């Protein structure tokens, strides 16, 4: 997990946080993985104040036959991100965290995107990816929403906040902590992470529950 405080960027173990969700207590000490000068960090995170925001776990990325699956498959396999994400989501839900799914979707023809797009959105439009009512835009079976989960509406760009109701949903549910996973690590996940921090949330990114198109980008 990456803490997005720019003064304290730290990486934490997924399974440290997973233990928190399985444990009988409300809080957990989480081991730090990547800073040898720091052995451990005690954290206080209340499950009822925590949202697990799952970004674009949709067939286009997650599943064989998805238009973008081959691009992320090597990193997915290297980190086991889909299995990790499923395990983390289920454990967090069981402990009372709010599960928030954040898919990206477009109308036929992708009119939401410029006629002269560039970058990743150009590829999305040219490939007709994430079209509404098509299999590729559906949340994959492994991460299918359960009763009580929330699905964000309106995502048609990179940041999970920019064109959506995500901030409204988090504030209505009195959320203070945002935990992120999904696609792409260095694109939608990073954009959402930075905005969440600027919006006043404590933000954590699950590095082994994310995937990018290369190990370098990851």
Buried (B, 14 or more C-beta within 10 A) or exposed (E): BBBBEEEEEBBBBBBBBBBBBEEEEBEBEBBBBEEEEEEEBEBEBEBEBBBBBBBBBBBBBBBEEBBBBEBBBBBBEEBEBBEBBBBBBBBBBEBBBBBBBBBBBBEEEBEBBEEEBEEBBEBBBEBBBBBEEBEBBBBBEEBEBEEEBBBBBBBBBBBBBBBBBBBEBBEEBEBBBBBBBBBBBBBBBBBBBBBBBEBEBBBBBBBBBBBBBEEEBB
